[in-house]
Amino acid sequence: MDQGKAGEAAAGNAGGVRAITGGKAAARSADPGPNGRAGGGTSGPSGSSGARTEARTGTGAGNGAGSRTGGSGPAGGRRPPSPGPLGTFTAADEERSRGVRRMKRIATGALLLMATVFVLAKWAQHEGAGAWSGYIAAAAEAGMVGALADWFAVTALFRHPLGLRIPHTAIIPTKKNQLGYTLGEFVGENFLSSDVVRSRLRAVGIAGRLGSWLAEPEHADRVTSELSTALRGALAVLRDSDVQAVVGEAITRRADAQEIAPGLGSMLERVVADQGHRRVVDLVCARAAEWLEQHSDSVMEAVTGGAPGWTPRFVDRRVGDRVYRELLRFVTEMRDMPEHPARGAIDRFLTDFAADLRSDPQTRERVERLKSDVLGRGEVQDLISSSWNSVRSMIVAAAEDERSELRVRARASLLSLGQRAAADGRLRGKIDGWIEDAAVHVVTAYRDEITSLITETVASWDAEHTSKKIEAHIGRDLQFIRLNGTVVGSLAGLVIYTVVNLVTG
């Protein structure tokens, strides 16, 4: 073994040690359990080996050459292959495969070396060489056994050794779906449990980090800008006709479902009790007095025009003048006298009307009919529907203007929230609790969907192509199992032979 190959072997030794457990465990876990899955349970060898095998399919083969590739596209027979680690065999995969083949030659060379040493040692022992030949032969023999056993274990992961359909071989191609199911269960039980999610989020301290980040003015500006962009985008996506129909229907349905007469009665009763209606009476009396003073001719024409034709003209004029003066006097007195009897009559009328609105069935029914008639008019419906355009235009304009009250208040609120979250431990605890509850709800409610993504994706992969792809990624590390088996087997055989000789004398 030259220096370059020795360096490769040393660099990949750590990966080889990790692969020993995974490779052998995968071979052992091929036996179908009582439920038809690989291994006896998710916490047994099947679960751990499946997780290790699949988890490493997206990495480079040990420290071998090649770039990492992302994504995972199915390559099943029913679907065309898509680019990705399990879609096409990339140039990086070809480079990894060449590295695997080099390590296979090295491991096979170690086996042949042990065989050659064994033959030579046996020949030397037969020719009467010293006791050392027995020790070397025992070490070489055990090294061959270890190399062959580990060759079988590594090969059985990906194919049938020597093409013989020995039971529980070609683990990955034949048990691909079971391994995917086990991996999904493993992820669901060990990564998507509520306790794991809560402890991990609590350790991260999202509220504190978010608060410190938002407390910076430039970060608050960025979030405000992003929220404004998202708001404008959402408003642009919505169709005006749909929103107008929804708004119109909502307002109409709410108005139809809510009886307004009792509410109007209560409001009118409070207005009368607070004497708020007197301003309206004052205004009406003042405007009426001004109009009468400026339009005396109109009153005269109305009175004389309605008089019988047989009355003399001067009588009509005198009657009209008297009516005009009485009207002017009445209105002026109402305007100038807060305690005028007519004002008291108005107060009593409004009080009685408020009581009728609240308790009189006939009055309430008439108000409801009037309400339905008003809402049913096309002009009112058009006004309700078109209100959305005004609201949307106002929101869009406010979102686009950096100095608008909406954006200024949003920025101030974000800064305040960030400062409070950074300084207030109770607030941080509440926010973290909300985040944990939301995450746990998502995990517990959709755990089956998340794990089914793993199992269904693995099930959609082509078995042979998947086996080749995985072997290209981890096969180089697995060849170190063969080298380690050769070395460890030789040492074990040497120790056993030595102990036996010492015991037997």
C-alpha positions in Angstrom: 0.0 0.0 0.0 1.7 3.3 -1.1 1.6 6.5 0.8 -1.4 8.0 -1.1 -3.5 5.0 -0.4 -2.4 4.8 3.2 -3.4 8.5 3.6 -6.8 7.7 2.2 -7.2 4.8 4.5 -6.2 6.9 7.5 -8.5 9.8 6.5 -11.5 7.5 6.2 -10.8 5.4 9.2 -13.2 7.4 11.4 -15.9 6.9 8.9 -15.1 3.2 8.7 -15.4 2.7 12.4 -18.8 4.4 12.4 -19.8 2.3 9.5 -18.9 -1.0 11.2 -21.9 -0.8 13.6 -24.3 0.5 10.9 -23.2 -2.1 8.3 -23.5 -5.1 10.5 -26.6 -3.9 12.2 -28.3 -3.4 8.9 -27.4 -7.0 7.9 -28.7 -8.3 11.2 -31.9 -6.3 11.0 -33.0 -7.7 7.7 -35.0 -10.4 9.4 -38.7 -9.3 9.2 -40.2 -8.7 12.6 -43.6 -9.7 13.8 -45.2 -6.8 12.0 -43.4 -7.5 8.7 -40.9 -4.7 9.2 -37.2 -5.0 9.2 -35.9 -5.7 12.7 -37.9 -6.3 15.9 -38.7 -2.6 16.7 -37.9 1.0 16.0 -35.4 1.1 18.8 -33.6 -2.1 17.8 -30.9 -2.6 15.2 -33.3 -2.0 12.3 -34.3 1.4 13.4 -30.7 2.5 14.2 -29.1 1.0 11.1 -31.8 2.3 8.8 -31.4 5.8 10.3 -27.7 5.7 9.9 -27.7 4.3 6.4 -30.3 6.8 5.1 -28.9 9.8 7.0 -25.6 9.4 5.3 -26.8 9.1 1.8 -26.6 12.9 1.3 -22.9 13.2 2.3 -19.7 12.5 0.5 -18.2 9.0 0.8 -16.0 9.4 3.8 -13.4 12.0 2.9 -13.4 11.0 -0.7 -13.5 13.5 -3.6 -16.8 14.9 -4.9 -19.1 17.7 -4.1 -22.3 17.5 -2.1 -25.6 17.5 -3.9 -28.9 18.6 -2.4 -32.5 17.5 -2.8 -34.1 14.1 -3.1 -36.1 13.3 -6.2 -37.8 10.0 -6.6 -36.6 7.7 -9.3 -39.3 5.1 -9.2 -40.3 3.1 -12.2 -43.6 4.9 -12.5 -42.1 8.4 -12.6 -39.3 9.8 -14.7 -36.1 10.4 -12.7 -35.5 14.0 -11.6 -32.1 15.6 -10.8 -30.9 15.1 -7.3 -29.1 12.6 -5.1 -31.5 9.8 -6.0 -32.5 11.1 -9.4 -29.4 10.9 -11.7 -25.9 9.6 -11.3 -23.9 12.8 -11.3 -20.2 13.4 -12.0 -19.6 13.6 -8.3 -21.3 10.2 -7.9 -19.0 8.8 -10.5 -16.0 10.1 -8.7 -17.2 8.6 -5.4 -17.8 5.3 -7.2 -14.1 5.3 -8.4 -13.1 5.9 -4.8 -15.2 2.9 -3.7 -13.6 0.7 -6.4 -10.1 1.7 -5.2 -10.9 0.9 -1.6 -12.4 -2.4 -2.7 -9.2 -3.3 -4.5 -7.2 -2.4 -1.4 -9.5 -4.5 0.9 -9.4 -7.4 -1.6 -5.6 -7.0 -1.7 -5.4 -7.3 2.1 -7.4 -10.6 1.8 -5.1 -11.9 -0.8 -2.1 -10.9 1.3 -3.5 -12.8 4.3 -4.0 -15.8 2.0 -0.5 -15.7 0.6 1.0 -15.3 4.1 -1.1 -18.2 5.3 0.1 -20.5 2.5 3.7 -19.5 3.0 3.5 -19.9 6.8 2.0 -23.4 6.4 4.7 -24.4 3.9 7.3 -23.1 6.3 5.7 -25.0 9.1 5.6 -28.2 7.0 9.3 -27.8 6.1 10.2 -27.7 9.8 10.6 -24.0 10.4 10.5 -22.7 13.9 7.4 -22.2 16.1 7.0 -18.7 14.7 5.5 -20.1 11.5 2.5 -21.5 13.5 1.9 -18.1 15.0 2.0 -16.4 11.6 -0.2 -19.1 10.1 -2.8 -18.7 12.8 -2.8 -14.9 12.5 -3.2 -15.1 8.7 -5.9 -17.7 8.9 -7.9 -15.6 11.3 -7.3 -12.5 9.1 -8.7 -14.3 6.1 -11.8 -15.3 8.1 -12.4 -11.8 9.3 -11.9 -10.4 5.9 -14.3 -12.8 4.3 -16.9 -12.3 7.0 -16.8 -8.6 6.7 -16.8 -8.8 2.9 -20.0 -10.8 3.1 -21.6 -8.3 5.6 -20.7 -5.3 3.5 -21.7 -6.9 0.2 -25.0 -8.2 1.6 -26.1 -4.6 2.2 -26.2 -3.8 -1.5 -26.5 -7.1 -3.4 -26.5 -10.9 -3.2 -22.9 -12.1 -2.6 -21.5 -13.9 -5.7 -25.0 -13.6 -7.1 -26.3 -16.3 -4.7 -29.8 -15.4 -3.3 -28.9 -16.1 0.2 -31.6 -15.1 2.7 -31.2 -11.7 4.3 -28.8 -10.4 1.7 -29.2 -7.4 -0.7 -30.6 -5.5 2.4 -31.1 -2.1 0.8 -32.8 -3.2 -2.5 -35.1 -5.7 -0.9 -35.8 -4.0 2.4 -35.9 -0.4 1.1 -39.5 0.2 2.0 -39.1 -1.3 5.4 -36.1 0.8 6.1 -37.9 3.9 5.0 -40.8 3.0 7.3 -38.5 2.4 10.2 -36.6 5.6 9.5 -40.0 7.5 9.5 -40.9 6.0 12.8 -37.5 6.7 14.2 -37.7 10.4 13.2 -41.3 10.7 14.5 -40.5 9.2 17.9 -37.1 10.7 18.5 -37.3 14.1 16.7 -41.0 15.0 16.5 -42.0 14.3 20.1 -43.5 17.2 22.1 -40.8 16.9 24.8 -38.0 17.1 22.3 -39.5 20.1 20.5 -40.2 22.0 23.8 -36.8 21.4 25.2 -35.1 22.4 22.0 -37.1 25.6 21.6 -36.7 26.5 25.3 -32.9 26.1 24.9 -32.8 28.3 21.8 -34.7 31.2 23.5 -36.4 32.5 20.5 -38.2 35.4 22.3 -35.0 36.8 23.7 -33.1 36.6 20.4 -36.1 38.0 18.4 -36.5 40.8 20.9 -32.8 41.8 20.8 -33.0 41.7 17.0 -36.1 43.8 16.7 -34.8 46.4 19.2 -32.3 47.5 16.5 -33.9 50.3 14.4 -32.6 49.0 11.1 -34.1 45.6 11.8 -37.5 47.2 12.7 -37.3 49.2 9.5 -36.6 46.0 7.5 -39.5 44.1 9.1 -41.8 47.1 8.5 -40.8 47.2 4.9 -41.3 43.5 4.4 -44.7 43.6 6.1 -45.7 46.5 3.8 -44.6 44.6 0.7 -46.6 41.5 1.9 -49.7 43.6 2.6 -49.6 45.2 -0.8 -49.1 41.8 -2.4 -52.0 40.3 -0.6 -54.2 43.2 -1.6 -53.1 42.9 -5.2 -54.0 39.2 -5.3 -57.5 39.7 -4.0 -60.1 40.3 -6.7 -62.2 43.4 -6.1 -65.4 41.7 -7.1 -64.9 38.9 -4.7 -64.1 41.2 -1.8 -66.9 43.6 -2.6 -69.4 40.7 -2.7 -68.1 39.3 0.7 -68.2 42.8 2.3 -71.7 43.5 1.0 -73.0 40.1 2.0 -71.4 40.4 5.5 -72.8 43.9 6.2 -76.3 43.0 4.9 -76.4 39.7 6.8 -75.3 41.4 10.0 -77.8 44.2 9.6 -80.6 41.7 8.9 -79.7 39.5 11.8 -79.5 42.4 14.3 -82.6 44.3 15.3 -81.8 48.0 15.4 -85.0 49.5 17.1 -84.0 48.7 20.7 -80.6 50.1 20.2 -81.9 53.2 18.6 -84.4 53.7 21.4 -81.7 53.4 24.1 -79.4 55.8 22.2 -82.2 58.3 21.7 -83.2 58.0 25.4 -79.6 58.8 26.5 -79.5 61.8 24.0 -82.7 63.2 25.5 -81.5 62.7 29.0 -78.2 64.5 28.3 -80.2 67.2 26.4 -78.0 66.6 23.4 -81.0 67.1 21.1 -81.5 70.7 22.2 -78.6 71.8 20.0 -80.5 70.4 17.0 -83.7 72.2 18.1 -81.8 75.4 18.5 -80.3 75.1 15.1 -83.6 74.3 13.4 -85.4 77.2 15.2 -82.6 79.7 14.2 -82.6 78.5 10.6 -86.4 78.7 10.4 -86.5 82.3 11.8 -83.8 83.4 9.3 -85.7 81.8 6.5 -89.0 83.4 7.5 -87.4 86.8 7.8 -85.9 86.5 4.3 -88.9 84.8 2.6 -92.0 86.7 3.8 -93.3 86.9 0.2 -93.2 83.1 -0.1 -95.4 82.7 3.0 -97.8 85.3 1.7 -98.0 83.6 -1.7 -98.6 80.2 -0.1 -101.5 81.6 2.0 -103.2 83.6 -0.7 -102.7 80.9 -3.3 -104.6 78.5 -1.1 -107.5 80.8 -0.3 -111.0 80.3 -2.0 -111.6 82.2 -5.2 -114.7 84.1 -3.8 -112.7 85.8 -1.0 -111.6 89.4 -1.6 -107.9 89.9 -2.4 -107.4 92.3 0.5 -108.8 89.8 2.9 -106.3 87.2 1.6 -103.5 89.5 2.1 -104.5 90.4 5.7 -104.9 86.7 6.5 -101.5 85.9 4.9 -99.8 88.8 6.8 -101.3 87.6 10.1 -100.2 84.0 9.5 -96.7 85.1 8.6 -96.4 87.2 11.8 -97.7 84.4 14.0 -95.3 82.0 12.4 -92.4 84.4 12.9 -93.4 85.1 16.5 -93.7 81.4 17.3 -90.4 80.5 15.8 -88.6 83.5 17.3 -90.0 82.6 20.8 -88.9 79.0 20.5 -85.4 80.2 19.4 -85.1 82.7 22.3 -86.9 80.9 25.1 -85.2 77.7 26.3 -88.3 76.8 28.4 -90.8 77.3 25.6 -93.8 74.9 25.8 -93.1 73.6 22.3 -89.6 72.6 23.3 -91.1 70.6 26.2 -93.5 69.0 23.8 -90.5 67.9 21.6 -88.8 66.5 24.7 -91.9 64.5 25.6 -92.3 63.2 22.0 -88.7 62.1 21.8 -88.9 60.4 25.2 -92.1 58.5 24.2 -90.6 57.6 20.9 -87.5 56.2 22.5 -89.7 54.1 24.8 -91.7 52.8 21.9 -88.5 51.9 20.0 -87.4 49.7 22.9 -90.7 48.1 23.9 -93.5 48.7 21.4 -93.8 45.8 19.0 -95.6 47.8 16.3 -93.0 50.5 16.3 -90.1 48.0 16.2 -91.7 46.2 13.3 -92.1 49.4 11.3 -88.5 50.3 12.0 -87.3 46.8 10.8 -89.4 47.1 7.6 -87.9 50.5 7.0 -84.4 49.0 7.5 -85.0 46.2 5.1 -86.3 48.6 2.5 -83.3 50.8 2.8 -80.8 47.9 2.7 -82.6 46.5 -0.3 -82.2 49.5 -2.5 -79.5 49.2 -5.2 -77.9 52.5 -4.3 -77.2 51.3 -0.8 -75.8 48.0 -2.0 -73.5 49.7 -4.5 -72.3 52.1 -1.7 -71.5 49.1 0.6 -69.7 47.2 -2.1 -67.7 50.2 -3.3 -66.5 50.9 0.2 -63.8 48.2 -0.3 -62.2 50.3 -3.1 -61.8 53.2 -0.7 -60.4 51.1 2.1 -58.0 49.3 -0.2 -56.7 52.5 -1.8 -56.2 54.0 1.6 -54.2 50.9 2.9 -52.1 50.6 -0.2 -51.2 54.3 -0.1 -50.3 54.1 3.6 -48.2 50.9 3.0 -46.2 52.6 0.2 -45.5 55.8 2.0 -42.6 55.4 4.5 -43.8 58.4 6.4 -47.5 57.3 6.7 -49.1 56.9 10.1 -49.5 53.2 9.4 -45.9 52.5 8.8 -44.7 54.9 11.6 -46.9 53.2 14.1 -46.0 49.7 12.9 -42.3 50.5 13.2 -42.8 52.0 16.7 -44.7 49.0 17.8 -42.0 46.6 16.6 -39.3 48.6 18.4 -41.3 48.6 21.5 -42.0 44.9 21.3 -38.3 44.2 20.8 -37.2 46.3 23.7 -39.8 44.8 26.0 -39.0 41.3 24.9 -35.3 41.9 25.5 -35.8 43.4 29.0 -38.9 41.7 30.4 -38.4 38.1 31.4 -42.1 37.4 31.9 -42.9 38.6 28.4 -40.2 36.4 27.0 -41.6 33.5 28.9 -45.1 34.1 27.5 -43.8 34.4 23.9 -41.7 31.3 24.2 -44.7 29.5 25.6 -46.8 30.5 22.7 -44.1 29.5 20.2 -43.7 26.1 22.0 -47.4 25.5 22.1 -47.8 26.3 18.4 -44.8 24.1 17.4 -46.0 21.2 19.6 -49.5 21.5 18.0 -48.0 21.4 14.5 -45.8 18.4 15.4 -48.5 16.4 17.1 -51.2 17.2 14.6 -49.1 16.6 11.5 -46.5 14.1 12.7 -48.0 11.3 10.6 -47.9 13.5 7.5 -44.3 14.5 8.1 -43.1 10.9 8.6 -45.2 9.7 5.7 -43.2 12.1 3.5 -40.1 10.0 4.4 -41.7 6.6 3.9 -43.4 7.6 0.7 -40.3 9.2 -0.7 -38.2 6.2 0.0 -40.9 3.9 -1.4 -40.9 5.9 -4.7 -37.1 5.3 -5.2 -35.9 2.7 -7.6 -34.4 -0.1 -5.6 -31.4 -0.9 -7.8 -30.6 2.7 -8.5 -31.0 3.6 -4.8 -28.6 0.8 -3.8 -25.9 2.1 -6.3 -26.4 5.7 -5.1 -26.0 4.8 -1.5 -23.1 2.6 -2.1 -21.4 5.5 -4.0 -21.9 7.7 -1.0 -20.9 5.4 1.9 -19.3 2.4 0.2 -15.8 3.8 0.6 -16.2 4.0 4.4 -17.7 0.5 4.4 -14.6 -0.9 2.8 -12.7 0.0 5.9 -14.9 -2.6 7.7 -13.1 -5.2 5.6 -9.7 -3.8 6.3 -10.5 -3.5 10.0 -11.9 -7.1 10.0 -8.7 -8.3 8.4 -6.5 -6.6 11.0 -8.6 -7.4 14.0 -9.1 -10.9 12.9 -5.4 -11.5 12.5 -4.7 -10.0 16.0 -7.5 -12.1 17.5 -6.3 -15.3 15.9 -2.7 -14.6 17.1 -3.9 -14.0 20.6 -6.1 -17.1 20.6 -3.2 -19.3 19.2 -0.8 -17.9 21.8 -3.2 -18.5 24.7 -3.9 -22.0 23.6 -0.1 -22.8 23.3 0.5 -21.3 26.7 -2.3 -23.3 28.3 -1.5 -26.6 26.6 2.3 -26.2 27.2 
